[in-house]
Amino acid sequence: MIFCDMHTHTSCSDGTYAPDALVSLARLRGLSMIAVTDHDTVDGIERAQEVAPYYGVEVVPGVELSCEYMDSEVHLLGYFIDIENGDLLGVLARQRMRRRDRMDEMVARLRKAGLQISLDMVLDYAKGGVVGRPHLAMALIDKGYARDIREVYSRFIGYDCPYYVPTKRLALEEAVEVIIAAGGLPVLAHPIFVASRLLPRILDSFPLWGIEVYYPEHNPRFVLELEALAQERGLACTGGSDFHGSAKKEDFLGRVGLTEDQAKALFDCYV
């Protein structure tokens, strides 16, 4: 029985559920706690925390940052951050502008190829939140260029596609520092996507608090390996669904995360 999901996204970044709707859905799925960890923004946290008492769900303030380490992409989660910290807000504002510039370039590449798409159209799907590839995917589907998100990514904006443009990412060191400065706990997100040669190096080189051990794409063997790594280094084991709503092919909210005993051990460690 999953008690806590420490990795969720709202429509303030690239999820499809508004913050209050996410909290409501979490309650329906039997969760008692979630961390709202939108990409490069904390805008959804206050609203989620406002409605949380009504639904009996505790909301942990969080964020997810896309980072660069030795020419590889690494994602970092920050938990229990001060959402009013000036340094953090400055970094997030910079990253959001980089995402907008990146989207502008992707749209330009698609237009050059003859697709009738515009940046304003994509921004409309973002509804004032952090713009990302899911919003571009929605625009392309609605224009009839693809049937679904899977086709959009495979033909147009997946990592190996000609119209894909990478986000300019934060140095991992800066990301860790800004999370700690904001009173937060830095956690390595979904290590399945981290090059195996880099994983031990990252864990040894940065003052991380934990590792995201329980994740939809982590098989049981990998989970055991991560649990062992965490124990060796004195790191907390976290977990979550990486819920994005319909922006992802599968929905694991309420199916992947922490049991009540695991959550108690995690937060006993935090306290």
Secondary structure, 3 states (H helix, E strand, C coil): CCCEEEEECCCCCCCCCCHHHHHHHHHHCCCCEEEECCECCCCCHHHHHHHHHHHCCEEEEEEEEEEEECCEEEEEEEECCCCCCHHHHHHHHHHHHHHHHHHHHHHHHHHHCCCCCCHHHHHHHHCCCCCCHHHHHHHHHHCCCCCCHHHHHHHHHCCCCCCCCCCCCEEHHHHHHHHHHCCCEEEECCHHHCCCCCHHHHHHHCCCCEEEEECCCCCHHHHHHHHHHHHHHCCEEEECCCECHHHCCCCCCCCCCECHHHHHHHHHHHC
